[in-house]
Amino acid sequence: MRQLEFHTLGPLEISVDGRACSPGGNTQRGLLAILLLNANQVVPVREIIDELWDEPPETALGQIQTRVWRLRVLLNGSGGKTDGSPLVTRPGGYMLRADQEALDFARFGAGVDSARAMLASGRVEAAVRVLEDALTLWRGPAFSDVDLATVRTAAATLEELRLAAIEEQVDAGLTLGRHRRLVPELQVLVERHPLNERLRGQLMLALYRSQRQAEALEIYRDGHRRLVELGVEPRAQLQDLHQAILTSAPQLDPPRTVPAPARPAPAPPSPQGRRELPPDLADFTGRADTIDALTRFLSGSAAHAGLAVAAITGRAGTGKTALAVHVAHLLADAFTDGQFFVDLRGLDRQPVAPATVLARLLHRLGVEDGDVPADEAERCALYRARMAGRRVLLVLDDIRGEAQIRPLLPAGYGSAVIVTSRRRVCGVPNARAFDLDVLAESEAVDLLSRAAGPERAAARADARRIADLCGRLPLALRVAGARLSGRPHWRLSRLADLLEHERGRLDALSAGGLKVRASLALSYESLDAPAARLFRLLGTLAAPTFAGWVAGPLLGETGAHPEELMETLAEARLIDVAGVEDCGTVRYRMHVLFRLYARERAEAEEPPGELDAALRRLAGRAVREGEEWV
């Protein structure tokens, strides 16, 4: 895999495996800048066109497609290849996948945040080193060779952050007694930013501590004159500093030593802990039996021999997070020492690391930043010690796997944990599975009616039709309800008619920030290439169920590997096991919306003629061996 880095803190530049290259002409640089500022998010084509041109030419779409192709070639190194590029096409737009480490502006922001935490905990020298490293990423003004309004706004924000980092670096240097070496740098900065009173005050203090009191006073007079010309007086802080210099106030003397931060005593369990749950859904519908089982299991956690862990699992769109939050709110009063919610982003390319979560949880439990151990094992030990004897409910949403959550599980009893995952959770002690499927028809109709508005509840036949076309998937029903809510003049039958058209159904299931397609894409994009190809080809099958052996002819492969890929898709919850025949053949099924998405990806990604060829291979195998696949 190629090592990509994007340099934006100066002229826009790409580094591929350590080799720097220019991203091209003005339009192509603008396109890349837009994608970088929205990294890992889909940018609609319409938005790109509006950003690049005040008056878009008729060829705007074609120009964007050409420049996307050129960027893909550039990102892949050379040779005209575009496969495997991090610049991917998504319905209606494009997305540039980029780790935070690949974006210099993201690394800069992370460095500044880290340094501020160090300063707050008294680790001044370490903070100065981190700020110095962060500031060396700058090669000039941000996005200096891109002239687009949105990019200029983002660049101005970055420049403000850069200046704030410089100011904090200077303050830290003054605290460390480095006033003499700071004077030349501050003179240049004040010349560049003559109205910046913080920099001017820092220069005055550095000069005073360097036995240059007269020059310090002159710097004040110059600033005062400039400000008065604009009709304002210096702020009180600068005036107070001026007066202190005139009187040689002892508080201006340089510090002799930098005091080490005091280590606070452990915070006792609070009588009323922090409540950090996301809002509950006011119209939460269905799952009554599951809610009852979850509340009984978790509310009895104090009596369990070990920690109670409820694992809510299910395919995309089944409402796992909504259920977890709903149950957590129902149980909030039973967990008086706090209710915490952590999104572990398990389906992202870089899920949240356990060490990062431990640091956040320790902070919530009263541990100062400077007292959080660097070692993950030590963080885990301190976390469990702080959790001992407390009644805390911890919701760990969207986990990648068991290894990600094991360090986050409290020891002993009293607390409880809810985890959500598309994959089934195995190997966690005391965990009980609560697997979600689609809603029952009556629950699906009720959810749609509540989301769309009670005045439409009378049209039950059309509501049942919409529910069936959504496969009774809660996310799809919520999206359908949101779309109806935003169009009060629509009858339910109008949306049902739209959903009848399979090729446009996923487009119709989009409202505001809710998109069924985007949810399905997260599971699909987590697959490796062979499993993803099998998923696409399965979308061409119209049968309600299919035997596991169909994987071989669809892929054009023999042996056990193709059927193992079926199990991979089942584990990813992209297909389900429908049953096992007497002869031992496993049969599978695919949810209707997943099938539509699979077919959509197949038509977009498979070579011409491959879908027909795959079906011919499947039919040939069935005829030769007399096997039934439907």
Buried (B, 14 or more C-beta within 10 A) or exposed (E): EEEBBBBBBBBBBBBBEEEEEEBBEEBBBBBBBBBBBBBBEBBEBEBBBEBBEEEBEEEBBEBBBEBBBBBBBBBBEEEEEBEEBBBBBBBBBBBBBBBEEBBBBBBBBBBBEBBBBBBEBBBBEBBBEBBBBBBEBBBEBBBBBBEBEBBEEBBEEBBEBBBEBBBBBBBBBBBBBBBBEBBEBBBEBBEEBEEBBBBBBBBBBBBBBBEBBEBBBEBBEEBBEBBEEEEEEBEEEBBEBBEBBEEEEEEBEBEEEBEEBEEEEEEEBEEEBBBEBBEBBEEBBBBEEBBEBBBEBBBEBEEBEEBBBBBBBBBBBBBBBBBBBBBBBBBBEBBBBBBBBBBBBBBBEEBBEBBBBBBEBBBBBBBBBBBBBEEBEEBBBBBBEBBEEBBBBBBBBBBBBBEBBEBBBBBEBBBBBBBBBBBEBEEBEBBBEBBBEBBEEEBBBBBBBBBBEEEBBEBEEBBBBBBBBBBBBBBBBBBBBBBBBEEEEBEBEEBBBBBEEBEEBBBBBBBEEBBBBBBBBBBBEBBEEBBBBBBBBBBBBEEEBBBBBBBBBBBEBEEEEBBEBBBBBBEBBBBBBBEEEEEEBBBBBBBBBBBBBBBBBBEEEBEEEBBEBBBEBBEEBBEEEEEEBE
